[in-house]
Amino acid sequence: MTDNEILIPFAQGVTQQGDAFAQTLARTQAWIASLDTEAMRRDTLLFAGIGASYAVLASPVHALRAAGIRAFRSNGDDMPAGAPPLADWYIGVSQSGRSPEVVRMLQQQRHERRLAVVNQADSPLERIAAKPLWLGTLIDSGMSSVALMATSVSLGLLTDALIGRDTQADWQRLPEQLTALRPAADAVIARFAARLQDVGCIDLVGAGGSLSAAEQGALLLREGPKAAAMGMGTRHYLHGMTDAVGNTAHVVIGGEREVLLAKQMAAFKVPVLLITDTPQTIPGVETLTLPSLPPLQRLTLELLAMELLAIHLGAVLGRDIDAGIVERIDTKISGAGL
């Protein structure tokens, strides 16, 4: 936390996400207009992030690859000192702008090819990027319920611009869709969370376009209600991870293959939450039906569902989701240094 950061409770941040949309859209559109998107769509892109920022990169990278654009993500563990540039453009993502892994990765790239998405002004990441997108120092919670959603929106707009899709009107409708989804999501997720008091591990699984939600959901459950959780893609999960079913719960996010997986897990009488845009009625499965949207817009609704799950599970377990346990010793660059 820096001197100018003001932290609010996580649940309060979730209710205030829509307030930042208009500002985020305007800032992102101006930023994209300053970029050489023609060159970027021909070149190779490396998105750099750690923790929640790494998780939220999975879905944009998937969408870019689906459109034929060479895109990768890294959290820094696979980028040792002295590693050569692995892409033509590096895009660093960090709400605080002080994640050392992200700053070090961008420093491996020549200055004019360093881009960044960052919430905190005058942070190390913003200072080393040639063209940073500053989200406006949004007031946020410790687990970043406001700035992370804004980051997701910005990355979605960038992805659409690189692919060549005009979706501005659709993005502008998202605050209304988040508000409309909240009552139904609260009810479904509360019922699911009520069954998790004695669960050993919560597995969160997502199709390629929903991998960000699965990974971020696991992080939120571990950091907030301090529950054992893991997140991964569906295809990877199917290759052996499924066999630990027993003292488990399962959050499955996606389409046809994920519906089948939810049915398979429900047969073991374990708690299952299915999040999909295809209406389903499956015995033993709580189903949250999302409106049919393009993947990166649907992701914002999936992220809301993960945030609500963290809130409800914290209440069920009687744990303060805003209180940390393990001290973060070297996860942020301190002071003004790089």
Residue pairs with C-beta under 8 A, 6 or more apart in sequence:
1 7
1 142
2 96
2 98
2 120
2 123
4 120
4 121
4 137
5 96
5 120
5 140
6 139
7 140
7 141
7 142
8 16
8 139
8 140
8 141
9 141
9 322
10 141
10 142
10 143
10 145
10 224
10 307
10 310
10 311
10 321
10 322
11 145
11 311
11 321
12 141
13 140
13 141
13 144
13 145
13 146
14 145
14 304
14 307
14 308
14 311
16 146
17 145
17 146
17 149
17 150
17 175
17 178
17 304
18 174
18 175
18 178
18 179
20 135
20 136
20 138
20 146
20 149
20 150
21 150
21 153
21 171
21 172
21 174
21 175
23 136
24 135
24 136
24 150
24 153
24 154
25 153
25 157
25 168
25 171
25 172
27 133
27 134
27 135
27 136
27 154
28 133
28 153
28 154
28 157
28 158
29 157
29 168
31 131
31 133
31 154
32 157
32 158
32 161
34 131
35 115
35 131
37 161
37 162
39 88
40 88
40 89
40 162
41 69
41 162
41 163
41 164
43 70
43 87
43 88
43 89
44 70
44 71
44 72
44 86
44 87
44 88
44 89
45 64
45 69
45 70
45 71
45 72
45 87
45 88
45 89
45 91
46 71
46 72
46 73
46 74
46 86
46 87
46 89
46 90
46 91
46 105
47 57
47 60
47 61
47 71
47 72
47 73
47 74
47 91
47 93
48 73
48 74
48 75
48 76
48 90
48 91
48 92
48 93
48 101
48 102
48 105
48 106
49 55
49 56
49 57
49 73
49 75
49 92
49 93
49 94
49 99
49 102
50 75
50 76
50 94
50 99
50 101
50 102
50 331
51 75
51 99
51 219
52 95
52 143
52 144
52 148
52 216
52 219
53 93
53 94
53 95
53 99
53 102
53 148
53 151
54 73
54 75
54 215
55 212
55 215
55 216
55 219
55 231
56 93
56 148
56 151
56 152
56 155
56 212
56 216
56 303
57 73
57 93
57 155
57 212
58 73
58 211
58 212
58 215
59 208
59 209
59 210
59 211
59 212
59 213
59 295
59 296
59 299
60 71
60 155
60 156
60 158
60 159
60 212
60 296
61 71
61 72
61 73
62 208
62 209
62 211
62 295
63 159
63 163
63 209
63 295
63 296
64 70
64 71
64 159
64 162
64 163
65 71
67 162
67 163
69 162
69 163
70 87
72 86
72 87
74 86
74 105
75 101
76 101
76 102
76 104
76 105
77 101
79 86
79 101
79 104
79 105
79 108
81 104
83 108
84 108
85 108
85 109
85 110
87 109
88 113
89 109
89 113
89 115
90 105
90 106
90 108
90 109
90 113
90 114
90 115
91 115
91 116
91 117
92 102
92 103
92 105
92 106
92 114
92 115
92 116
92 117
92 118
92 125
92 129
93 102
93 116
93 117
93 118
93 151
93 155
94 102
94 116
94 117
94 118
94 123
94 125
95 118
95 119
95 120
95 135
95 140
95 144
95 147
95 148
95 151
96 118
96 119
96 120
96 123
96 332
97 116
97 118
97 119
97 120
97 123
97 124
97 125
97 126
98 120
98 123
98 124
98 125
98 332
98 333
98 334
99 125
99 331
99 332
99 333
100 330
100 331
100 332
100 333
102 125
103 124
103 125
103 128
103 333
103 338
106 114
106 116
106 125
106 128
106 129
107 128
111 128
111 130
112 130
113 130
114 128
114 129
114 130
114 131
115 129
115 130
115 131
115 132
115 133
116 125
116 126
116 128
116 129
116 131
116 132
116 133
117 132
117 133
117 135
117 151
117 154
117 155
118 125
118 126
118 129
118 132
118 133
118 134
118 135
119 134
119 135
119 136
119 137
119 138
119 140
119 147
119 150
119 151
120 126
120 137
121 134
121 137
124 333
124 336
124 337
124 338
125 132
126 132
126 134
127 338
128 338
133 154
135 147
135 150
135 151
135 154
138 146
138 147
138 150
139 146
140 146
140 147
141 322
142 322
142 324
143 220
143 223
143 224
143 310
143 321
143 322
145 307
148 216
148 303
149 300
149 303
149 304
152 212
152 296
152 299
152 300
152 303
153 171
153 174
153 300
155 296
156 171
156 296
156 297
156 299
156 300
157 167
157 171
159 296
160 166
160 167
160 296
165 294
167 294
167 297
170 293
170 294
170 297
171 297
174 297
174 300
177 291
177 293
177 301
178 300
178 301
178 304
181 290
181 291
181 301
181 304
182 304
182 308
184 288
184 289
185 288
185 304
185 305
185 308
186 308
186 312
188 273
188 286
188 287
188 288
189 273
189 286
189 288
189 305
189 308
189 309
189 312
190 312
191 286
192 249
192 271
192 273
192 286
192 309
192 312
193 309
193 312
193 313
193 315
193 316
194 316
195 249
195 271
196 202
196 227
196 249
196 271
196 313
196 316
196 317
197 316
197 317
198 247
199 227
199 247
199 248
199 249
199 271
200 228
200 246
200 247
200 248
201 228
201 229
201 230
201 244
201 247
201 248
201 249
202 218
202 221
202 227
202 228
202 229
202 230
202 248
202 249
202 250
202 251
203 229
203 230
203 231
203 237
203 241
203 248
203 249
203 250
203 251
204 213
204 214
204 215
204 217
204 218
204 221
204 229
204 230
204 231
204 232
204 250
204 251
204 253
204 306
205 214
205 231
205 232
205 233
205 234
205 237
205 250
205 251
205 252
205 253
205 254
205 258
205 261
206 212
206 213
206 214
206 215
206 231
206 232
206 233
206 234
206 252
206 253
206 254
206 258
206 302
207 233
207 234
207 253
207 254
207 255
207 257
207 258
208 233
208 234
209 254
209 295
209 296
209 298
209 299
210 253
210 254
210 258
210 275
210 295
210 298
210 299
210 302
211 231
211 232
211 233
212 299
212 302
212 303
213 253
213 275
213 299
213 302
213 303
213 305
213 306
214 231
214 232
214 233
214 251
214 253
215 231
215 232
216 231
216 303
216 306
217 229
217 231
217 251
217 305
217 306
217 309
217 310
218 229
218 230
218 231
219 231
220 306
220 307
220 309
220 310
221 227
221 229
221 309
221 310
221 313
222 228
222 229
223 321
223 324
224 310
224 311
224 313
224 314
224 319
224 321
224 322
225 310
225 313
225 314
225 316
225 317
225 319
225 321
226 317
226 319
226 325
227 313
227 317
232 241
234 252
234 254
234 257
234 258
234 261
237 261
238 261
242 261
242 264
242 265
245 265
245 268
245 270
246 268
246 270
248 270
249 270
249 271
249 272
249 273
250 261
250 262
250 265
250 270
250 271
250 272
250 273
251 272
251 273
251 275
251 309
252 258
252 259
252 261
252 262
252 265
252 272
252 273
252 274
252 275
253 274
253 275
253 276
253 302
254 275
254 276
255 276
255 277
255 278
256 278
258 274
258 276
259 274
259 276
259 278
259 280
259 282
262 272
262 274
262 280
262 282
262 285
263 282
263 285
265 272
266 272
266 282
266 283
266 284
266 285
269 284
271 286
272 282
272 284
272 285
272 286
273 285
273 286
273 287
273 288
273 309
274 280
274 282
274 285
274 286
274 287
274 288
275 287
275 288
275 290
275 302
275 305
276 287
276 288
276 289
276 290
277 289
277 290
277 291
277 292
277 293
277 298
278 289
279 287
279 289
280 287
280 289
281 287
288 305
290 298
290 301
290 302
291 298
291 301
293 301
310 321
311 321
314 320
314 321
